[in-house]
Amino acid sequence: MNRIFIAAAIGALALGGVAQADIGIDTRQADLQRQVDAGKRSGKLSIRERNILNAELRRIANVEAELRARGNNLSERDERRIGAMLDAAQRHIRQLKQNRERGRTGIHF
């Protein structure tokens, strides 16, 4: 009986961890989109840069959708792959916000 309980508890923890990771991915994607939107409002991103970043975020969402199409949950490998893509997008957003190209409301140097 104890073995069954322990196995059920481990299974619940494993499923909870996957669901938690999915929430983390969704949260990160939403945060990155908010950063792009904030760059638009502040003028730190030009239209061209916003288009590039939005396309990058769409590609990440499409990869996630393709991986989920195989099964509802993502494997650890899939999570790492998407995490690496999100990390790269974060660096790209930061890089483009800090360059000298500006949008309409930004200051031109």
N, C-alpha and C positions, 0 to 999 in steps of 0.2 A: 504494500500500500504506500509506504514511504517513497519507494522508487517511482511510482506513478505520479505522486504529488510533486516530487522533485523534477521529473521530466516535464510535467505540465507547467511548473513555475519557470523552468528554463525556456520552454517554448514561448510562454507569454512575454518573458523579458526580451527574447530575440525578436518577436514580432513588434513589440513596443519600440525597440531600438530602430527598426526599419522605418516604422511610422514616424518616429521622432526625426530621423534623418531626412525623410521626405518633407517634413515641415521646415527643417533647416534649409533645404534647397529652395523651397518656395519663398521663404522669408528672404533669403539672399537675393533671389531673382527680383523680388519686389523692391528691395533696398537699392539694388543697382538701377532699376528703372527710376526710382525716386531721385537718385543722384543725377541721372541724365536729365530728368525734368527740371531739377534745381539748376543745373548748368545752363539750361535753356532760359529759365527765368532770370538768372543772374547775368546772362550774356557771356559766360565763360566758354560756351560751346557755340560754334557756328552751325548753320543749318547742315552743312556737309558733314561735320563731325557728329552731329546728332543722328543723321541718317546712317552713318557708319556704325555707331554704337547701338542704335536700335536694331540694325540688321544682325549685329553680333549677338544681341540678346535673343532675337528671334531664332537664330541658328541653335543656340543653346537650348531653348524651349523645344525646338523641333527634335533635337537629339534626345532630349529627355522623353518626349512623347513616343519616339521610335523605340526607345529602350523599354518603356512601360508597356508598349503594345505586345511585347513578348510575354509579359506577365505583369500583374498589377504592382508588384514590389520591385524595387531596384536592388541588384546585388551590391555587395561592398565595392566590387570593381567598378560597377556603373556609377556608384556614388562618388568614388574617387575621381573618375573621369569627368563627371559633371562638375565636381568641386574644383578640379584643375582648370576647367573652362571658365568657371565663375571667377577664380583667382585671376586668370589672364584678363578677363573683362574688367575686373576691378582696377588692375594696373593700367589698362588702356584708358579707362575713364579718367583716372587720376592724371595720366600723361596728357591727354587732350585738354583737360580743364586747365592745366598749368602751362600750356604752350601760348604763343603770342597771337594765335588766331582767335578772333572774337566774333560773337554774334551781333545782331543789331543793337541790343541794349548794352553791349560791352564797350569798353574803352579801346580804341585803336591806337597802338603805339607806333 
